[in-house]
Amino acid sequence: MKKYLALYMASRADFEKVMRESTPEQQKQGMKEWARWMEKHRAEIIEMGAPLGKTKKVTKGGVENMKNEVGGYTIIQASSHDEAAKTFADSAHFRMPGSWIEVMEIVEMPEM
């Protein structure tokens, strides 16, 4: 089995709107949907991951604050890239308008 990294994506405006406008009941329902998704896919999930905070961009020139569209991550295992992607077809992340998920293989480094 190969490992895959999934990034939960949405525009900053969509993330901020959902955080600002969600009622406690809607947030509770969203957490229930995440729990159902996690239970359904627990055999594939290696690391559930978490929401991500603010971003720092580091270059040779220094460090600066930046914004991106990444809201969180999960690491799973699957037999193929297509199978990994299909795991997220029913993700609770899609409750957020305009959201998407990017799934990429974690390539093993040759031993050094």
C-alpha positions as protocol buffer text, in pm:
chain_id: "A"
residue {
  index: 1
  type: MET
  ca { x: 0 y: 0 z: 0 }
}
residue {
  index: 2
  type: LYS
  ca { x: 116 y: 349 z: -82 }
}
residue {
  index: 3
  type: LYS
  ca { x: 63 y: 657 z: 132 }
}
residue {
  index: 4
  type: TYR
  ca { x: -127 y: 963 z: 13 }
}
residue {
  index: 5
  type: LEU
  ca { x: -157 y: 1315 z: 148 }
}
residue {
  index: 6
  type: ALA
  ca { x: -493 y: 1487 z: 112 }
}
residue {
  index: 7
  type: LEU
  ca { x: -519 y: 1865 z: 145 }
}
residue {
  index: 8
  type: TYR
  ca { x: -857 y: 2014 z: 226 }
}
residue {
  index: 9
  type: MET
  ca { x: -893 y: 2324 z: 11 }
}
residue {
  index: 10
  type: ALA
  ca { x: -1127 y: 2624 z: -20 }
}
residue {
  index: 11
  type: SER
  ca { x: -1085 y: 2991 z: -87 }
}
residue {
  index: 12
  type: ARG
  ca { x: -990 y: 3206 z: 213 }
}
residue {
  index: 13
  type: ALA
  ca { x: -1320 y: 3391 z: 168 }
}
residue {
  index: 14
  type: ASP
  ca { x: -1520 y: 3065 z: 188 }
}
residue {
  index: 15
  type: PHE
  ca { x: -1327 y: 2945 z: 495 }
}
residue {
  index: 16
  type: GLU
  ca { x: -1378 y: 3278 z: 671 }
}
residue {
  index: 17
  type: LYS
  ca { x: -1748 y: 3295 z: 579 }
}
residue {
  index: 18
  type: VAL
  ca { x: -1819 y: 2946 z: 713 }
}
residue {
  index: 19
  type: MET
  ca { x: -1630 y: 3018 z: 1036 }
}
residue {
  index: 20
  type: ARG
  ca { x: -1812 y: 3349 z: 1080 }
}
residue {
  index: 21
  type: GLU
  ca { x: -2165 y: 3235 z: 989 }
}
residue {
  index: 22
  type: SER
  ca { x: -2188 y: 2877 z: 1122 }
}
residue {
  index: 23
  type: THR
  ca { x: -2419 y: 2830 z: 1417 }
}
residue {
  index: 24
  type: PRO
  ca { x: -2314 y: 2601 z: 1704 }
}
residue {
  index: 25
  type: GLU
  ca { x: -2572 y: 2349 z: 1580 }
}
residue {
  index: 26
  type: GLN
  ca { x: -2426 y: 2354 z: 1228 }
}
residue {
  index: 27
  type: GLN
  ca { x: -2076 y: 2309 z: 1369 }
}
residue {
  index: 28
  type: LYS
  ca { x: -2193 y: 2014 z: 1579 }
}
residue {
  index: 29
  type: GLN
  ca { x: -2360 y: 1855 z: 1274 }
}
residue {
  index: 30
  type: GLY
  ca { x: -2042 y: 1905 z: 1073 }
}
residue {
  index: 31
  type: MET
  ca { x: -1838 y: 1726 z: 1340 }
}
residue {
  index: 32
  type: LYS
  ca { x: -2085 y: 1435 z: 1335 }
}
residue {
  index: 33
  type: GLU
  ca { x: -2040 y: 1408 z: 957 }
}
residue {
  index: 34
  type: TRP
  ca { x: -1661 y: 1410 z: 997 }
}
residue {
  index: 35
  type: ALA
  ca { x: -1689 y: 1135 z: 1262 }
}
residue {
  index: 36
  type: ARG
  ca { x: -1903 y: 921 z: 1028 }
}
residue {
  index: 37
  type: TRP
  ca { x: -1654 y: 971 z: 742 }
}
residue {
  index: 38
  type: MET
  ca { x: -1359 y: 880 z: 969 }
}
residue {
  index: 39
  type: GLU
  ca { x: -1533 y: 566 z: 1095 }
}
residue {
  index: 40
  type: LYS
  ca { x: -1622 y: 456 z: 741 }
}
residue {
  index: 41
  type: HIS
  ca { x: -1261 y: 499 z: 623 }
}
residue {
  index: 42
  type: ARG
  ca { x: -1067 y: 409 z: 938 }
}
residue {
  index: 43
  type: ALA
  ca { x: -889 y: 120 z: 760 }
}
residue {
  index: 44
  type: GLU
  ca { x: -742 y: 366 z: 509 }
}
residue {
  index: 45
  type: ILE
  ca { x: -661 y: 651 z: 749 }
}
residue {
  index: 46
  type: ILE
  ca { x: -302 y: 651 z: 873 }
}
residue {
  index: 47
  type: GLU
  ca { x: -319 y: 996 z: 1029 }
}
residue {
  index: 48
  type: MET
  ca { x: -644 y: 1191 z: 1051 }
}
residue {
  index: 49
  type: GLY
  ca { x: -448 y: 1514 z: 1045 }
}
residue {
  index: 50
  type: ALA
  ca { x: -596 y: 1842 z: 1157 }
}
residue {
  index: 51
  type: PRO
  ca { x: -700 y: 2189 z: 1051 }
}
residue {
  index: 52
  type: LEU
  ca { x: -403 y: 2411 z: 966 }
}
residue {
  index: 53
  type: GLY
  ca { x: -327 y: 2756 z: 1098 }
}
residue {
  index: 54
  type: LYS
  ca { x: -160 y: 3059 z: 949 }
}
residue {
  index: 55
  type: THR
  ca { x: 120 y: 3021 z: 694 }
}
residue {
  index: 56
  type: LYS
  ca { x: 475 y: 3158 z: 685 }
}
residue {
  index: 57
  type: LYS
  ca { x: 658 y: 3172 z: 353 }
}
residue {
  index: 58
  type: VAL
  ca { x: 1031 y: 3110 z: 390 }
}
residue {
  index: 59
  type: THR
  ca { x: 1275 y: 3205 z: 113 }
}
residue {
  index: 60
  type: LYS
  ca { x: 1644 y: 3290 z: 98 }
}
residue {
  index: 61
  type: GLY
  ca { x: 1529 y: 3649 z: 135 }
}
residue {
  index: 62
  type: GLY
  ca { x: 1352 y: 3592 z: 465 }
}
residue {
  index: 63
  type: VAL
  ca { x: 1021 y: 3501 z: 623 }
}
residue {
  index: 64
  type: GLU
  ca { x: 684 y: 3662 z: 556 }
}
residue {
  index: 65
  type: ASN
  ca { x: 320 y: 3601 z: 635 }
}
residue {
  index: 66
  type: MET
  ca { x: 106 y: 3468 z: 350 }
}
residue {
  index: 67
  type: LYS
  ca { x: -238 y: 3324 z: 286 }
}
residue {
  index: 68
  type: ASN
  ca { x: -320 y: 3009 z: 94 }
}
residue {
  index: 69
  type: GLU
  ca { x: -620 y: 2788 z: 33 }
}
residue {
  index: 70
  type: VAL
  ca { x: -512 y: 2490 z: 247 }
}
residue {
  index: 71
  type: GLY
  ca { x: -741 y: 2430 z: 544 }
}
residue {
  index: 72
  type: GLY
  ca { x: -622 y: 2093 z: 673 }
}
residue {
  index: 73
  type: TYR
  ca { x: -475 y: 1755 z: 585 }
}
residue {
  index: 74
  type: THR
  ca { x: -514 y: 1377 z: 622 }
}
residue {
  index: 75
  type: ILE
  ca { x: -276 y: 1092 z: 538 }
}
residue {
  index: 76
  type: ILE
  ca { x: -424 y: 766 z: 410 }
}
residue {
  index: 77
  type: GLN
  ca { x: -309 y: 442 z: 253 }
}
residue {
  index: 78
  type: ALA
  ca { x: -448 y: 297 z: -69 }
}
residue {
  index: 79
  type: SER
  ca { x: -353 y: 57 z: -346 }
}
residue {
  index: 80
  type: SER
  ca { x: -354 y: 331 z: -613 }
}
residue {
  index: 81
  type: HIS
  ca { x: -382 y: 706 z: -659 }
}
residue {
  index: 82
  type: ASP
  ca { x: -734 y: 663 z: -801 }
}
residue {
  index: 83
  type: GLU
  ca { x: -842 y: 455 z: -501 }
}
residue {
  index: 84
  type: ALA
  ca { x: -696 y: 715 z: -266 }
}
residue {
  index: 85
  type: ALA
  ca { x: -888 y: 992 z: -441 }
}
residue {
  index: 86
  type: LYS
  ca { x: -1214 y: 793 z: -429 }
}
residue {
  index: 87
  type: THR
  ca { x: -1179 y: 767 z: -50 }
}
residue {
  index: 88
  type: PHE
  ca { x: -1258 y: 1139 z: -28 }
}
residue {
  index: 89
  type: ALA
  ca { x: -1561 y: 1141 z: -259 }
}
residue {
  index: 90
  type: ASP
  ca { x: -1796 y: 1143 z: 40 }
}
residue {
  index: 91
  type: SER
  ca { x: -1588 y: 1371 z: 263 }
}
residue {
  index: 92
  type: ALA
  ca { x: -1759 y: 1604 z: 508 }
}
residue {
  index: 93
  type: HIS
  ca { x: -1528 y: 1876 z: 374 }
}
residue {
  index: 94
  type: PHE
  ca { x: -1771 y: 1925 z: 85 }
}
residue {
  index: 95
  type: ARG
  ca { x: -2018 y: 2089 z: 326 }
}
residue {
  index: 96
  type: MET
  ca { x: -1815 y: 2402 z: 260 }
}
residue {
  index: 97
  type: PRO
  ca { x: -1921 y: 2586 z: -56 }
}
residue {
  index: 98
  type: GLY
  ca { x: -1654 y: 2593 z: -327 }
}
residue {
  index: 99
  type: SER
  ca { x: -1434 y: 2337 z: -152 }
}
residue {
  index: 100
  type: TRP
  ca { x: -1212 y: 2071 z: -307 }
}
residue {
  index: 101
  type: ILE
  ca { x: -956 y: 1814 z: -195 }
}
residue {
  index: 102
  type: GLU
  ca { x: -614 y: 1759 z: -348 }
}
residue {
  index: 103
  type: VAL
  ca { x: -470 y: 1406 z: -313 }
}
residue {
  index: 104
  type: MET
  ca { x: -105 y: 1332 z: -382 }
}
residue {
  index: 105
  type: GLU
  ca { x: 119 y: 1031 z: -337 }
}
residue {
  index: 106
  type: ILE
  ca { x: 383 y: 1050 z: -67 }
}
residue {
  index: 107
  type: VAL
  ca { x: 688 y: 928 z: -254 }
}
residue {
  index: 108
  type: GLU
  ca { x: 931 y: 725 z: -46 }
}
residue {
  index: 109
  type: MET
  ca { x: 1282 y: 862 z: -39 }
}
residue {
  index: 110
  type: PRO
  ca { x: 1562 y: 620 z: -129 }
}
residue {
  index: 111
  type: GLU
  ca { x: 1779 y: 543 z: 170 }
}
residue {
  index: 112
  type: MET
  ca { x: 2067 y: 780 z: 201 }
}
